Amino acid sequence: MTIPATSVLDRAAEIIAAFVPDNDLVDLLTQLQEALGYIPPPSIALIADAAGVERPAIYKAIELSPSLTLQPPGKHLLYVCSADNCCAKGGLALAATAKRVLGADFYQCDAGKNVRLEPFRCLGNCVNGPNIALDKVVQGPMTPEKLESLLQGLL
């Protein structure tokens, strides 16, 4: 489901308006990212005013944090567990498969903006690892073959 651009900016403005200037700028950016799935570029001026910083500082903060993005999210969000247990059970192969099938690296979407790929430290399903979470639904044990089939169905 895509949120209309005006609603996204209205929601961004609400979050920014609640920002306390003494707080950390990254906290505000993270709140926007979590609520909207990205930081809408038109909101940068509002962020600068609220935080009392210049716009380039905001772009730099976004650039330095790979989990923050100015790009709208894909239709689906795929987390690949990157915790030690899942990696030992095949999580690295899952990450490689997802990157290959999507043609995208972590924190990016495939070309059609269907799936955004992100690492996740632990999905809390260690006994069934390696795990993925697609749209917040944890699935495991996952194999590269099952993951490729799942992704092909989304693309």
N, C-alpha and C positions, 0 to 999 in steps of 0.2 A: 504494500500500500504506500503510495507516494503522498506526502503531505504537501498541500499547495504552498508555493513560495511565500505568499503573504502570511500564512499561518506560521511558517518556520520563522520568519523575521519577527512576527509578533511574540512568539514564544521566546526567541533569543532576547528580545527587548525586555521581557519580564525577568528573565534570569539575570541579565546585566543590571537591571534596575535594583535588584536585591543585593548586588555586590557591595561589600564594605571595602572602601578604598585601602584600608590598612591590610587587607588580606592579600594573599599571594595571587599574582596574575595567573599562574599556572592552574590554581584551584578554579578560577573562573572559566578558563579555557576547557578544563576537564569537565566541569559541570555542563557546559554547552555541548561538548562532544558526547557525553553520556545521554543527555536529554534529546539531542537532535540527530546524533550519528555523525555529525561534522560541525565545523565552525563556519557558518555562512559568511562568505566574503563581505557582503554588505553590512555585516554587524561589526566589522573591524573599527569603524569610526566610533560607534557607540562604546565599544570596549575601551578604546583609547581615552575617551572622555571620562568614563567611569573609573578607570584605573589611574588616570593622570599620567599616562605614558605616551610616547610618540608611536605612531603606527608601525614603523620599522621594528620596534622592540617586540610588538605582538607577532609580526610575521616571523621574527627570529625565534621566539619561544615556540611557535608552532613547528618551525623547521627543525628545531633541536629535539623535539619529542615525536618519535615515529608513530605513536598512537593517536596523535592529533592530526587532523586533516581539514583542508578547505574544500575537499571534494564530497559531494553527497554520497551517502552509503549505497551499496548495492541493494537489491531486493532481499537478499539473504545474507546472513553473517555466519561464516564458518570459522570456528575456533579449532585449532589443533593443539592438543595438550603438549606442552613443552617441559613438563616436570620430569625429573629424573626417572621415575618409575615407568612412565609411558614411553619416554625416549628409549629406555633399555628394552622395552617390549616391542619396539617398532615404530615409535612416534616420529622418528626422523624420516623414515620411509613414507609415512603419511604426509608429512610436510612437503617432501619432494614431489610426491604424486599430486598433491593439491596445486603446488606451484606450476607443475608441468601442464596439468589439465586446464587450469585457469589462465595460464600464460601471464601470471601475476606473482609478485613477491608478497611477503607479509605486509600488511597495512595498505594493500591495493585491491582494486576490483578487476575482474576480468573485463575484456574490451566491451562487452555488452552491458556492463553494470548490473549483472545478475547476482554475483557473489563477491563479497569482500572477505579476504583471508586475513586472519590474525592469529598470532600465537596466544596461548593462555597458560599461565603457570601451573595450575592444577584445577581439574574439573571435578575433583572429589569422588571419582569413581575408579580409584586406583586398582582395585581388585579385578576389574574388567578391562584394564588397559590393553593396548593403547586406545585412547579416547579422542573423540571429536565432539563438538557441540554445533549443531546446525540450528540456527534460530533459537538458541538457548535450550535445545533438547539434547541432552548428553547421550551419545551412542558409543558403545564399546562392548566387547572388543571389536575394533575396526581393523580391516585389512586394506592394503593399497587397492586391491581389486574392487572391494565393496565401495570404497571411497570414490574411485574413478567412476563406477557405475552411477553412484548417487549424484556426483557432480555433472555427469553427462545428461542426466535427467533434468537438472536445473538450467543447463545451458541451452 
